[in-house]
Amino acid sequence: MTRDMPFDFILDYLLPIDAAIKPSFGMFYVYSGPRLLLILRERANEPELNGIWVATTRKGLETLTAEFPALGLFPGHEPKRKKSDAIWLVVHPDHDDFERTAIGICDLIAHRDPRIGRTPK
């Protein structure tokens, strides 16, 4: 489902939390306090990387992808090869389940689900 502004509605669902939106390099980083929750990306270059990037960990990877099948690993991101526990899951704005997945992720964030977000070093 492609829209002119695919991320506008997400901000409405994040109103229950104290979210800070920080623009950087054509992307919007969504924080709650020091915790990075999401990156919203809509850029003309490398459109295959556009979408909602969800910050999680190895523990959250399996359960979040089971709950939201539209979420996939960030391209080229193999958690078994990484030393870090940090994982990025992505849903592309053209995915048929984009809106349902985005709303579901925002609902988990509003309920402080520990699987979403991490504090950058």
Biopython code that builds the backbone (N, CA, C, O; Angstrom):
import numpy as np
from Bio.PDB.StructureBuilder import StructureBuilder

atoms = [
    (1, "MET", "N", (0.847, -1.167, 0.000)),
    (1, "MET", "CA", (0.000, 0.000, 0.000)),
    (1, "MET", "C", (0.897, 1.236, 0.000)),
    (1, "MET", "O", (1.508, 1.553, 1.020)),
    (2, "THR", "N", (0.979, 1.910, -1.091)),
    (2, "THR", "CA", (1.811, 3.097, -1.198)),
    (2, "THR", "C", (0.963, 4.342, -0.964)),
    (2, "THR", "O", (-0.171, 4.431, -1.434)),
    (3, "ARG", "N", (1.519, 5.288, -0.242)),
    (3, "ARG", "CA", (0.850, 6.547, 0.046)),
    (3, "ARG", "C", (1.806, 7.675, -0.285)),
    (3, "ARG", "O", (2.994, 7.450, -0.513)),
    (4, "ASP", "N", (1.273, 8.901, -0.308)),
    (4, "ASP", "CA", (2.148, 10.057, -0.473)),
    (4, "ASP", "C", (3.049, 10.219, 0.750)),
    (4, "ASP", "O", (4.241, 10.492, 0.611)),
    (5, "MET", "N", (2.494, 10.054, 1.929)),
    (5, "MET", "CA", (3.233, 10.196, 3.177)),
    (5, "MET", "C", (2.912, 8.978, 4.043)),
    (5, "MET", "O", (2.018, 9.053, 4.885)),
    (6, "PRO", "N", (3.608, 7.870, 3.861)),
    (6, "PRO", "CA", (3.197, 6.625, 4.509)),
    (6, "PRO", "C", (3.364, 6.595, 6.018)),
    (6, "PRO", "O", (2.870, 5.671, 6.665)),
    (7, "PHE", "N", (4.049, 7.584, 6.604)),
    (7, "PHE", "CA", (4.315, 7.494, 8.029)),
    (7, "PHE", "C", (3.498, 8.456, 8.881)),
    (7, "PHE", "O", (3.589, 8.419, 10.108)),
    (8, "ASP", "N", (2.705, 9.313, 8.255)),
    (8, "ASP", "CA", (1.943, 10.302, 9.022)),
    (8, "ASP", "C", (1.089, 9.665, 10.116)),
    (8, "ASP", "O", (1.069, 10.148, 11.249)),
    (9, "PHE", "N", (0.395, 8.600, 9.787)),
    (9, "PHE", "CA", (-0.525, 7.992, 10.751)),
    (9, "PHE", "C", (0.197, 7.373, 11.939)),
    (9, "PHE", "O", (-0.393, 7.231, 13.010)),
    (10, "ILE", "N", (1.455, 7.004, 11.771)),
    (10, "ILE", "CA", (2.209, 6.356, 12.844)),
    (10, "ILE", "C", (2.366, 7.305, 14.030)),
    (10, "ILE", "O", (2.279, 6.884, 15.183)),
    (11, "LEU", "N", (2.594, 8.563, 13.748)),
    (11, "LEU", "CA", (2.788, 9.526, 14.826)),
    (11, "LEU", "C", (1.547, 9.628, 15.706)),
    (11, "LEU", "O", (1.662, 9.833, 16.914)),
    (12, "ASP", "N", (0.366, 9.488, 15.115)),
    (12, "ASP", "CA", (-0.868, 9.499, 15.910)),
    (12, "ASP", "C", (-0.891, 8.342, 16.908)),
    (12, "ASP", "O", (-1.336, 8.504, 18.044)),
    (13, "TYR", "N", (-0.414, 7.188, 16.483)),
    (13, "TYR", "CA", (-0.422, 6.019, 17.362)),
    (13, "TYR", "C", (0.661, 6.088, 18.436)),
    (13, "TYR", "O", (0.604, 5.351, 19.420)),
    (14, "LEU", "N", (1.635, 6.956, 18.256)),
    (14, "LEU", "CA", (2.700, 7.097, 19.248)),
    (14, "LEU", "C", (2.425, 8.214, 20.255)),
    (14, "LEU", "O", (3.248, 8.463, 21.136)),
    (15, "LEU", "N", (1.283, 8.885, 20.139)),
    (15, "LEU", "CA", (0.944, 9.975, 21.062)),
    (15, "LEU", "C", (0.930, 9.549, 22.534)),
    (15, "LEU", "O", (1.310, 10.352, 23.385)),
    (16, "PRO", "N", (0.507, 8.318, 22.877)),
    (16, "PRO", "CA", (0.476, 7.949, 24.296)),
    (16, "PRO", "C", (1.849, 7.912, 24.971)),
    (16, "PRO", "O", (1.922, 7.907, 26.199)),
    (17, "ILE", "N", (2.925, 7.885, 24.206)),
    (17, "ILE", "CA", (4.247, 7.853, 24.824)),
    (17, "ILE", "C", (4.927, 9.199, 24.623)),
    (17, "ILE", "O", (4.512, 9.999, 23.784)),
    (18, "ASP", "N", (5.948, 9.433, 25.382)),
    (18, "ASP", "CA", (6.736, 10.653, 25.238)),
    (18, "ASP", "C", (7.793, 10.396, 24.175)),
    (18, "ASP", "O", (8.940, 10.081, 24.493)),
    (19, "ALA", "N", (7.403, 10.532, 22.910)),
    (19, "ALA", "CA", (8.299, 10.229, 21.796)),
    (19, "ALA", "C", (8.984, 11.493, 21.305)),
    (19, "ALA", "O", (8.382, 12.564, 21.227)),
    (20, "ALA", "N", (10.244, 11.340, 20.982)),
    (20, "ALA", "CA", (11.002, 12.415, 20.345)),
    (20, "ALA", "C", (11.343, 11.951, 18.936)),
    (20, "ALA", "O", (11.854, 10.848, 18.743)),
    (21, "ILE", "N", (11.058, 12.794, 17.959)),
    (21, "ILE", "CA", (11.326, 12.475, 16.559)),
    (21, "ILE", "C", (12.521, 13.320, 16.128)),
    (21, "ILE", "O", (12.485, 14.548, 16.201)),
    (22, "LYS", "N", (13.579, 12.647, 15.677)),
    (22, "LYS", "CA", (14.789, 13.357, 15.276)),
    (22, "LYS", "C", (15.109, 13.050, 13.814)),
    (22, "LYS", "O", (15.421, 11.909, 13.472)),
    (23, "PRO", "N", (15.032, 14.068, 12.948)),
    (23, "PRO", "CA", (15.378, 13.841, 11.543)),
    (23, "PRO", "C", (16.888, 13.724, 11.366)),
    (23, "PRO", "O", (17.667, 14.401, 12.037)),
    (24, "SER", "N", (17.278, 12.847, 10.442)),
    (24, "SER", "CA", (18.697, 12.666, 10.146)),
    (24, "SER", "C", (18.838, 11.963, 8.811)),
    (24, "SER", "O", (18.345, 10.848, 8.639)),
    (25, "PHE", "N", (19.502, 12.599, 7.871)),
    (25, "PHE", "CA", (19.800, 12.000, 6.567)),
    (25, "PHE", "C", (18.563, 11.465, 5.857)),
    (25, "PHE", "O", (18.605, 10.381, 5.276)),
    (26, "GLY", "N", (17.475, 12.202, 5.895)),
    (26, "GLY", "CA", (16.262, 11.785, 5.201)),
    (26, "GLY", "C", (15.483, 10.701, 5.909)),
    (26, "GLY", "O", (14.578, 10.102, 5.327)),
    (27, "MET", "N", (15.822, 10.443, 7.149)),
    (27, "MET", "CA", (15.106, 9.449, 7.946)),
    (27, "MET", "C", (14.665, 10.130, 9.238)),
    (27, "MET", "O", (15.161, 11.200, 9.592)),
    (28, "PHE", "N", (13.735, 9.498, 9.930)),
    (28, "PHE", "CA", (13.262, 10.023, 11.202)),
    (28, "PHE", "C", (13.477, 8.958, 12.270)),
    (28, "PHE", "O", (12.949, 7.850, 12.185)),
    (29, "TYR", "N", (14.258, 9.319, 13.268)),
    (29, "TYR", "CA", (14.552, 8.424, 14.370)),
    (29, "TYR", "C", (13.531, 8.702, 15.473)),
    (29, "TYR", "O", (13.313, 9.857, 15.841)),
    (30, "VAL", "N", (12.913, 7.658, 15.996)),
    (30, "VAL", "CA", (11.886, 7.799, 17.029)),
    (30, "VAL", "C", (12.449, 7.246, 18.336)),
    (30, "VAL", "O", (12.801, 6.071, 18.437)),
    (31, "TYR", "N", (12.522, 8.129, 19.332)),
    (31, "TYR", "CA", (13.059, 7.785, 20.649)),
    (31, "TYR", "C", (11.986, 7.943, 21.715)),
    (31, "TYR", "O", (11.058, 8.741, 21.577)),
    (32, "SER", "N", (12.133, 7.176, 22.765)),
    (32, "SER", "CA", (11.410, 7.405, 24.009)),
    (32, "SER", "C", (12.494, 7.498, 25.072)),
    (32, "SER", "O", (13.103, 6.496, 25.449)),
    (33, "GLY", "N", (12.725, 8.718, 25.549)),
    (33, "GLY", "CA", (13.887, 8.941, 26.421)),
    (33, "GLY", "C", (15.138, 8.633, 25.615)),
    (33, "GLY", "O", (15.251, 9.060, 24.466)),
    (34, "PRO", "N", (16.084, 7.895, 26.202)),
    (34, "PRO", "CA", (17.301, 7.565, 25.463)),
    (34, "PRO", "C", (17.148, 6.342, 24.555)),
    (34, "PRO", "O", (18.071, 5.985, 23.823)),
    (35, "ARG", "N", (15.989, 5.714, 24.610)),
    (35, "ARG", "CA", (15.756, 4.447, 23.911)),
    (35, "ARG", "C", (15.313, 4.681, 22.465)),
    (35, "ARG", "O", (14.283, 5.308, 22.221)),
    (36, "LEU", "N", (16.097, 4.173, 21.509)),
    (36, "LEU", "CA", (15.742, 4.238, 20.097)),
    (36, "LEU", "C", (14.742, 3.131, 19.804)),
    (36, "LEU", "O", (15.018, 1.955, 20.041)),
    (37, "LEU", "N", (13.567, 3.516, 19.283)),
    (37, "LEU", "CA", (12.499, 2.554, 19.031)),
    (37, "LEU", "C", (12.393, 2.180, 17.552)),
    (37, "LEU", "O", (12.383, 1.003, 17.192)),
    (38, "LEU", "N", (12.316, 3.205, 16.708)),
    (38, "LEU", "CA", (12.058, 3.009, 15.279)),
    (38, "LEU", "C", (12.885, 3.974, 14.456)),
    (38, "LEU", "O", (13.354, 5.001, 14.947)),
    (39, "ILE", "N", (13.052, 3.622, 13.200)),
    (39, "ILE", "CA", (13.514, 4.572, 12.198)),
    (39, "ILE", "C", (12.493, 4.510, 11.071)),
    (39, "ILE", "O", (12.135, 3.431, 10.600)),
    (40, "LEU", "N", (12.033, 5.676, 10.648)),
    (40, "LEU", "CA", (11.096, 5.772, 9.536)),
    (40, "LEU", "C", (11.895, 6.282, 8.344)),
    (40, "LEU", "O", (12.459, 7.376, 8.387)),
    (41, "ARG", "N", (11.942, 5.488, 7.283)),
    (41, "ARG", "CA", (12.764, 5.851, 6.126)),
    (41, "ARG", "C", (11.922, 5.913, 4.866)),
    (41, "ARG", "O", (11.224, 4.962, 4.514)),
    (42, "GLU", "N", (12.004, 7.062, 4.190)),
    (42, "GLU", "CA", (11.371, 7.224, 2.885)),
    (42, "GLU", "C", (12.294, 8.121, 2.057)),
    (42, "GLU", "O", (12.192, 9.347, 2.090)),
    (43, "ARG", "N", (13.180, 7.486, 1.326)),
    (43, "ARG", "CA", (14.151, 8.205, 0.507)),
    (43, "ARG", "C", (14.093, 7.688, -0.923)),
    (43, "ARG", "O", (13.699, 6.548, -1.167)),
    (44, "ALA", "N", (14.487, 8.535, -1.861)),
    (44, "ALA", "CA", (14.467, 8.161, -3.279)),
    (44, "ALA", "C", (15.587, 7.169, -3.614)),
    (44, "ALA", "O", (15.407, 6.278, -4.444)),
    (45, "ASN", "N", (16.750, 7.333, -2.956)),
    (45, "ASN", "CA", (17.824, 6.381, -3.227)),
    (45, "ASN", "C", (17.588, 5.100, -2.423)),
    (45, "ASN", "O", (17.139, 5.153, -1.278)),
    (46, "GLU", "N", (17.881, 3.994, -3.006)),
    (46, "GLU", "CA", (17.695, 2.678, -2.396)),
    (46, "GLU", "C", (16.296, 2.506, -1.784)),
    (46, "GLU", "O", (16.160, 2.270, -0.583)),
    (47, "PRO", "N", (15.259, 2.629, -2.624)),
    (47, "PRO", "CA", (13.885, 2.533, -2.101)),
    (47, "PRO", "C", (13.568, 1.182, -1.457)),
    (47, "PRO", "O", (12.622, 1.074, -0.677)),
    (48, "GLU", "N", (14.341, 0.172, -1.772)),
    (48, "GLU", "CA", (14.104, -1.138, -1.143)),
    (48, "GLU", "C", (14.389, -1.102, 0.361)),
    (48, "GLU", "O", (13.971, -2.000, 1.092)),
    (49, "LEU", "N", (15.094, -0.076, 0.822)),
    (49, "LEU", "CA", (15.382, 0.068, 2.246)),
    (49, "LEU", "C", (14.357, 0.948, 2.964)),
    (49, "LEU", "O", (14.456, 1.147, 4.174)),
    (50, "ASN", "N", (13.383, 1.471, 2.235)),
    (50, "ASN", "CA", (12.352, 2.311, 2.848)),
    (50, "ASN", "C", (11.422, 1.488, 3.719)),
    (50, "ASN", "O", (11.256, 0.284, 3.520)),
    (51, "GLY", "N", (10.829, 2.153, 4.674)),
    (51, "GLY", "CA", (9.851, 1.502, 5.535)),
    (51, "GLY", "C", (10.064, 1.865, 6.987)),
    (51, "GLY", "O", (10.700, 2.865, 7.320)),
    (52, "ILE", "N", (9.518, 1.027, 7.831)),
    (52, "ILE", "CA", (9.660, 1.188, 9.273)),
    (52, "ILE", "C", (10.709, 0.195, 9.735)),
    (52, "ILE", "O", (10.566, -1.013, 9.548)),
    (53, "TRP", "N", (11.748, 0.710, 10.330)),
    (53, "TRP", "CA", (12.783, -0.131, 10.906)),
    (53, "TRP", "C", (12.500, -0.235, 12.402)),
    (53, "TRP", "O", (12.354, 0.783, 13.079)),
    (54, "VAL", "N", (12.423, -1.434, 12.910)),
    (54, "VAL", "CA", (12.097, -1.684, 14.314)),
    (54, "VAL", "C", (13.349, -2.181, 15.030)),
    (54, "VAL", "O", (13.927, -3.201, 14.655)),
    (55, "ALA", "N", (13.755, -1.456, 16.056)),
    (55, "ALA", "CA", (14.910, -1.863, 16.857)),
    (55, "ALA", "C", (14.486, -2.959, 17.820)),
    (55, "ALA", "O", (13.520, -2.805, 18.568)),
    (56, "THR", "N", (15.215, -4.065, 17.793)),
    (56, "THR", "CA", (14.933, -5.162, 18.717)),
    (56, "THR", "C", (16.243, -5.872, 19.052)),
    (56, "THR", "O", (17.328, -5.391, 18.725)),
    (57, "THR", "N", (16.122, -6.999, 19.695)),
    (57, "THR", "CA", (17.283, -7.812, 20.075)),
    (57, "THR", "C", (17.079, -9.227, 19.555)),
    (57, "THR", "O", (16.041, -9.543, 18.974)),
    (58, "ARG", "N", (18.064, -10.061, 19.767)),
    (58, "ARG", "CA", (17.940, -11.471, 19.354)),
    (58, "ARG", "C", (16.716, -12.126, 20.001)),
    (58, "ARG", "O", (16.027, -12.929, 19.371)),
    (59, "LYS", "N", (16.454, -11.776, 21.255)),
    (59, "LYS", "CA", (15.301, -12.349, 21.959)),
    (59, "LYS", "C", (13.984, -11.919, 21.318)),
    (59, "LYS", "O", (13.051, -12.718, 21.235)),
    (60, "GLY", "N", (13.896, -10.681, 20.868)),
    (60, "GLY", "CA", (12.668, -10.183, 20.265)),
    (60, "GLY", "C", (12.460, -10.623, 18.833)),
    (60, "GLY", "O", (11.329, -10.634, 18.347)),
    (61, "LEU", "N", (13.532, -10.986, 18.149)),
    (61, "LEU", "CA", (13.479, -11.332, 16.731)),
    (61, "LEU", "C", (12.426, -12.394, 16.412)),
    (61, "LEU", "O", (11.547, -12.172, 15.580)),
    (62, "GLU", "N", (12.515, -13.514, 17.056)),
    (62, "GLU", "CA", (11.629, -14.644, 16.728)),
    (62, "GLU", "C", (10.167, -14.356, 17.067)),
    (62, "GLU", "O", (9.280, -14.657, 16.268)),
    (63, "THR", "N", (9.908, -13.784, 18.229)),
    (63, "THR", "CA", (8.513, -13.565, 18.629)),
    (63, "THR", "C", (7.866, -12.437, 17.832)),
    (63, "THR", "O", (6.685, -12.521, 17.494)),
    (64, "LEU", "N", (8.619, -11.385, 17.528)),
    (64, "LEU", "CA", (8.047, -10.290, 16.744)),
    (64, "LEU", "C", (7.755, -10.714, 15.311)),
    (64, "LEU", "O", (6.720, -10.341, 14.758)),
    (65, "THR", "N", (8.645, -11.485, 14.703)),
    (65, "THR", "CA", (8.396, -11.930, 13.327)),
    (65, "THR", "C", (7.277, -12.972, 13.274)),
    (65, "THR", "O", (6.599, -13.095, 12.254)),
    (66, "ALA", "N", (7.077, -13.716, 14.351)),
    (66, "ALA", "CA", (5.947, -14.651, 14.402)),
    (66, "ALA", "C", (4.632, -13.880, 14.544)),
    (66, "ALA", "O", (3.626, -14.243, 13.934)),
    (67, "GLU", "N", (4.646, -12.826, 15.341)),
    (67, "GLU", "CA", (3.452, -12.019, 15.573)),
    (67, "GLU", "C", (3.117, -11.134, 14.372)),
    (67, "GLU", "O", (1.949, -10.876, 14.079)),
    (68, "PHE", "N", (4.161, -10.675, 13.684)),
    (68, "PHE", "CA", (4.003, -9.783, 12.530)),
    (68, "PHE", "C", (4.806, -10.337, 11.352)),
    (68, "PHE", "O", (5.955, -9.942, 11.153)),
    (69, "PRO", "N", (4.223, -11.237, 10.573)),
    (69, "PRO", "CA", (4.961, -11.871, 9.469)),
    (69, "PRO", "C", (5.472, -10.887, 8.412)),
    (69, "PRO", "O", (6.374, -11.231, 7.649)),
    (70, "ALA", "N", (4.923, -9.683, 8.351)),
    (70, "ALA", "CA", (5.403, -8.689, 7.382)),
    (70, "ALA", "C", (6.782, -8.152, 7.750)),
    (70, "ALA", "O", (7.472, -7.589, 6.899)),
    (71, "LEU", "N", (7.192, -8.318, 9.008)),
    (71, "LEU", "CA", (8.522, -7.871, 9.428)),
    (71, "LEU", "C", (9.572, -8.846, 8.935)),
    (71, "LEU", "O", (9.425, -10.061, 9.066)),
    (72, "GLY", "N", (10.625, -8.301, 8.372)),
    (72, "GLY", "CA", (11.749, -9.129, 7.940)),
    (72, "GLY", "C", (13.037, -8.528, 8.446)),
    (72, "GLY", "O", (13.075, -7.372, 8.866)),
    (73, "LEU", "N", (14.081, -9.308, 8.406)),
    (73, "LEU", "CA", (15.390, -8.796, 8.798)),
    (73, "LEU", "C", (15.831, -7.716, 7.834)),
    (73, "LEU", "O", (15.547, -7.779, 6.638)),
    (74, "PHE", "N", (16.514, -6.745, 8.353)),
    (74, "PHE", "CA", (17.094, -5.709, 7.511)),
    (74, "PHE", "C", (17.975, -6.404, 6.474)),
    (74, "PHE", "O", (18.731, -7.309, 6.829)),
    (75, "PRO", "N", (17.899, -6.002, 5.197)),
    (75, "PRO", "CA", (18.672, -6.682, 4.144)),
    (75, "PRO", "C", (20.161, -6.780, 4.478)),
    (75, "PRO", "O", (20.802, -5.795, 4.843)),
    (76, "GLY", "N", (20.688, -7.994, 4.342)),
    (76, "GLY", "CA", (22.097, -8.240, 4.616)),
    (76, "GLY", "C", (22.438, -8.312, 6.091)),
    (76, "GLY", "O", (23.611, -8.294, 6.466)),
    (77, "HIS", "N", (21.429, -8.392, 6.915)),
    (77, "HIS", "CA", (21.591, -8.345, 8.367)),
    (77, "HIS", "C", (21.391, -9.748, 8.936)),
    (77, "HIS", "O", (20.257, -10.158, 9.184)),
    (78, "GLU", "N", (22.461, -10.474, 9.141)),
    (78, "GLU", "CA", (22.351, -11.822, 9.685)),
    (78, "GLU", "C", (22.769, -11.822, 11.144)),
    (78, "GLU", "O", (23.947, -11.641, 11.449)),
    (79, "PRO", "N", (21.825, -12.023, 12.047)),
    (79, "PRO", "CA", (22.143, -11.922, 13.471)),
    (79, "PRO", "C", (23.182, -12.934, 13.940)),
    (79, "PRO", "O", (23.912, -12.659, 14.892)),
    (80, "LYS", "N", (23.266, -14.094, 13.297)),
    (80, "LYS", "CA", (24.233, -15.104, 13.733)),
    (80, "LYS", "C", (25.669, -14.653, 13.483)),
    (80, "LYS", "O", (26.588, -15.112, 14.161)),
    (81, "ARG", "N", (25.868, -13.763, 12.520)),
    (81, "ARG", "CA", (27.210, -13.311, 12.184)),
    (81, "ARG", "C", (27.622, -12.081, 12.987)),
    (81, "ARG", "O", (28.795, -11.706, 12.994)),
    (82, "LYS", "N", (26.673, -11.461, 13.654)),
    (82, "LYS", "CA", (26.948, -10.238, 14.393)),
    (82, "LYS", "C", (27.393, -10.543, 15.821)),
    (82, "LYS", "O", (26.939, -11.503, 16.443)),
    (83, "LYS", "N", (28.276, -9.715, 16.309)),
    (83, "LYS", "CA", (28.672, -9.831, 17.715)),
    (83, "LYS", "C", (27.663, -9.123, 18.614)),
    (83, "LYS", "O", (27.493, -9.483, 19.779)),
    (84, "SER", "N", (27.003, -8.126, 18.064)),
    (84, "SER", "CA", (26.042, -7.321, 18.815)),
    (84, "SER", "C", (24.704, -8.046, 18.950)),
    (84, "SER", "O", (24.352, -8.892, 18.128)),
    (85, "ASP", "N", (23.978, -7.699, 19.993)),
    (85, "ASP", "CA", (22.632, -8.229, 20.208)),
    (85, "ASP", "C", (21.588, -7.400, 19.453)),
    (85, "ASP", "O", (20.413, -7.767, 19.420)),
    (86, "ALA", "N", (22.006, -6.295, 18.853)),
    (86, "ALA", "CA", (21.093, -5.370, 18.173)),
    (86, "ALA", "C", (20.622, -5.951, 16.840)),
    (86, "ALA", "O", (21.426, -6.417, 16.032)),
    (87, "ILE", "N", (19.318, -5.916, 16.628)),
    (87, "ILE", "CA", (18.693, -6.432, 15.411)),
    (87, "ILE", "C", (17.757, -5.356, 14.873)),
    (87, "ILE", "O", (17.089, -4.666, 15.643)),
    (88, "TRP", "N", (17.710, -5.215, 13.555)),
    (88, "TRP", "CA", (16.738, -4.339, 12.908)),
    (88, "TRP", "C", (15.789, -5.184, 12.088)),
    (88, "TRP", "O", (16.212, -5.982, 11.251)),
    (89, "LEU", "N", (14.491, -5.003, 12.336)),
    (89, "LEU", "CA", (13.446, -5.612, 11.525)),
    (89, "LEU", "C", (12.821, -4.504, 10.688)),
    (89, "LEU", "O", (12.785, -3.349, 11.112)),
    (90, "VAL", "N", (12.331, -4.850, 9.504)),
    (90, "VAL", "CA", (11.813, -3.839, 8.579)),
    (90, "VAL", "C", (10.505, -4.310, 7.963)),
    (90, "VAL", "O", (10.335, -5.490, 7.656)),
    (91, "VAL", "N", (9.582, -3.363, 7.787)),
    (91, "VAL", "CA", (8.388, -3.602, 6.969)),
    (91, "VAL", "C", (8.374, -2.505, 5.916)),
    (91, "VAL", "O", (8.443, -1.318, 6.237)),
    (92, "HIS", "N", (8.286, -2.911, 4.667)),
    (92, "HIS", "CA", (8.306, -1.982, 3.536)),
    (92, "HIS", "C", (6.914, -1.384, 3.347)),
    (92, "HIS", "O", (5.916, -2.077, 3.550)),
    (93, "PRO", "N", (6.828, -0.091, 2.958)),
    (93, "PRO", "CA", (5.513, 0.556, 2.808)),
    (93, "PRO", "C", (4.634, -0.059, 1.718)),
    (93, "PRO", "O", (3.424, 0.168, 1.717)),
    (94, "ASP", "N", (5.199, -0.821, 0.802)),
    (94, "ASP", "CA", (4.403, -1.471, -0.242)),
    (94, "ASP", "C", (3.864, -2.836, 0.179)),
    (94, "ASP", "O", (3.096, -3.455, -0.558)),
    (95, "HIS", "N", (4.258, -3.300, 1.344)),
    (95, "HIS", "CA", (3.783, -4.613, 1.800)),
    (95, "HIS", "C", (2.279, -4.542, 2.061)),
    (95, "HIS", "O", (1.789, -3.557, 2.612)),
    (96, "ASP", "N", (1.553, -5.577, 1.669)),
    (96, "ASP", "CA", (0.095, -5.616, 1.862)),
    (96, "ASP", "C", (-0.318, -5.432, 3.320)),
    (96, "ASP", "O", (-1.397, -4.908, 3.596)),
    (97, "ASP", "N", (0.523, -5.852, 4.245)),
    (97, "ASP", "CA", (0.200, -5.788, 5.669)),
    (97, "ASP", "C", (0.913, -4.636, 6.383)),
    (97, "ASP", "O", (1.045, -4.646, 7.607)),
    (98, "PHE", "N", (1.373, -3.643, 5.612)),
    (98, "PHE", "CA", (2.141, -2.538, 6.186)),
    (98, "PHE", "C", (1.378, -1.820, 7.301)),
    (98, "PHE", "O", (1.894, -1.663, 8.407)),
    (99, "GLU", "N", (0.167, -1.390, 7.013)),
    (99, "GLU", "CA", (-0.575, -0.579, 7.981)),
    (99, "GLU", "C", (-0.895, -1.370, 9.248)),
    (99, "GLU", "O", (-0.720, -0.856, 10.352)),
    (100, "ARG", "N", (-1.353, -2.593, 9.107)),
    (100, "ARG", "CA", (-1.662, -3.425, 10.283)),
    (100, "ARG", "C", (-0.410, -3.654, 11.118)),
    (100, "ARG", "O", (-0.454, -3.589, 12.347)),
    (101, "THR", "N", (0.705, -3.924, 10.446)),
    (101, "THR", "CA", (1.962, -4.155, 11.155)),
    (101, "THR", "C", (2.414, -2.880, 11.867)),
    (101, "THR", "O", (2.817, -2.935, 13.029)),
    (102, "ALA", "N", (2.353, -1.749, 11.194)),
    (102, "ALA", "CA", (2.762, -0.473, 11.790)),
    (102, "ALA", "C", (1.922, -0.150, 13.029)),
    (102, "ALA", "O", (2.461, 0.253, 14.060)),
    (103, "ILE", "N", (0.628, -0.324, 12.927)),
    (103, "ILE", "CA", (-0.262, -0.046, 14.061)),
    (103, "ILE", "C", (0.019, -1.019, 15.205)),
    (103, "ILE", "O", (0.036, -0.618, 16.368)),
    (104, "GLY", "N", (0.237, -2.277, 14.886)),
    (104, "GLY", "CA", (0.544, -3.277, 15.913)),
    (104, "GLY", "C", (1.844, -2.971, 16.637)),
    (104, "GLY", "O", (1.924, -3.101, 17.859)),
    (105, "ILE", "N", (2.861, -2.567, 15.892)),
    (105, "ILE", "CA", (4.140, -2.206, 16.508)),
    (105, "ILE", "C", (3.958, -0.985, 17.410)),
    (105, "ILE", "O", (4.484, -0.950, 18.522)),
    (106, "CYS", "N", (3.220, 0.008, 16.935)),
    (106, "CYS", "CA", (2.963, 1.202, 17.750)),
    (106, "CYS", "C", (2.193, 0.854, 19.023)),
    (106, "CYS", "O", (2.444, 1.431, 20.081)),
    (107, "ASP", "N", (1.264, -0.080, 18.920)),
    (107, "ASP", "CA", (0.519, -0.524, 20.097)),
    (107, "ASP", "C", (1.460, -1.180, 21.118)),
    (107, "ASP", "O", (1.343, -0.945, 22.321)),
    (108, "LEU", "N", (2.383, -1.997, 20.628)),
    (108, "LEU", "CA", (3.359, -2.609, 21.537)),
    (108, "LEU", "C", (4.226, -1.538, 22.196)),
    (108, "LEU", "O", (4.522, -1.621, 23.388)),
    (109, "ILE", "N", (4.631, -0.539, 21.421)),
    (109, "ILE", "CA", (5.440, 0.553, 21.971)),
    (109, "ILE", "C", (4.654, 1.306, 23.040)),
    (109, "ILE", "O", (5.191, 1.616, 24.103)),
    (110, "ALA", "N", (3.385, 1.599, 22.763)),
    (110, "ALA", "CA", (2.550, 2.321, 23.725)),
    (110, "ALA", "C", (2.386, 1.540, 25.028)),
    (110, "ALA", "O", (2.206, 2.126, 26.096)),
    (111, "HIS", "N", (2.452, 0.209, 24.927)),
    (111, "HIS", "CA", (2.344, -0.642, 26.120)),
    (111, "HIS", "C", (3.715, -1.036, 26.680)),
    (111, "HIS", "O", (3.829, -1.943, 27.504)),
    (112, "ARG", "N", (4.752, -0.332, 26.211)),
    (112, "ARG", "CA", (6.122, -0.506, 26.722)),
    (112, "ARG", "C", (6.645, -1.938, 26.570)),
    (112, "ARG", "O", (7.304, -2.458, 27.469)),
    (113, "ASP", "N", (6.355, -2.558, 25.455)),
    (113, "ASP", "CA", (6.844, -3.915, 25.202)),
    (113, "ASP", "C", (8.373, -3.897, 25.180)),
    (113, "ASP", "O", (8.968, -3.155, 24.400)),
    (114, "PRO", "N", (9.009, -4.701, 26.023)),
    (114, "PRO", "CA", (10.467, -4.666, 26.125)),
    (114, "PRO", "C", (11.204, -5.200, 24.880)),
    (114, "PRO", "O", (12.415, -5.023, 24.753)),
    (115, "ARG", "N", (10.479, -5.843, 23.978)),
    (115, "ARG", "CA", (11.120, -6.373, 22.766)),
    (115, "ARG", "C", (11.470, -5.284, 21.773)),
    (115, "ARG", "O", (12.285, -5.501, 20.876)),
    (116, "ILE", "N", (10.869, -4.121, 21.919)),
    (116, "ILE", "CA", (11.085, -3.046, 20.960)),
    (116, "ILE", "C", (11.908, -1.940, 21.582)),
    (116, "ILE", "O", (11.567, -1.403, 22.636)),
    (117, "GLY", "N", (13.003, -1.608, 20.910)),
    (117, "GLY", "CA", (13.852, -0.513, 21.332)),
    (117, "GLY", "C", (15.146, -0.985, 21.961)),
    (117, "GLY", "O", (15.281, -2.112, 22.437)),
    (118, "ARG", "N", (16.092, -0.052, 21.934)),
    (118, "ARG", "CA", (17.361, -0.280, 22.611)),
    (118, "ARG", "C", (18.012, 1.078, 22.862)),
    (118, "ARG", "O", (17.732, 2.064, 22.180)),
    (119, "THR", "N", (18.872, 1.093, 23.844)),
    (119, "THR", "CA", (19.571, 2.326, 24.179)),
    (119, "THR", "C", (20.930, 2.303, 23.487)),
    (119, "THR", "O", (21.776, 1.463, 23.794)),
    (120, "PRO", "N", (21.137, 3.240, 22.543)),
    (120, "PRO", "CA", (22.425, 3.273, 21.832)),
    (120, "PRO", "C", (23.573, 3.551, 22.798)),
    (120, "PRO", "O", (23.403, 4.225, 23.814)),
    (121, "LYS", "N", (24.733, 3.019, 22.461)),
    (121, "LYS", "CA", (25.917, 3.240, 23.316)),
    (121, "LYS", "C", (26.493, 4.605, 23.078)),
    (121, "LYS", "O", (27.488, 4.972, 23.703)),
]
sb = StructureBuilder()
sb.init_structure("model")
sb.init_model(0)
sb.init_chain("A")
sb.init_seg("    ")
for serial, (resi, resn, name, xyz) in enumerate(atoms, 1):
    if name == "N":
        sb.init_residue(resn, " ", resi, " ")
    sb.init_atom(name, np.array(xyz, "f"), 0.0, 1.0, " ", f" {name:<3s}", serial, name[0])
structure = sb.get_structure()
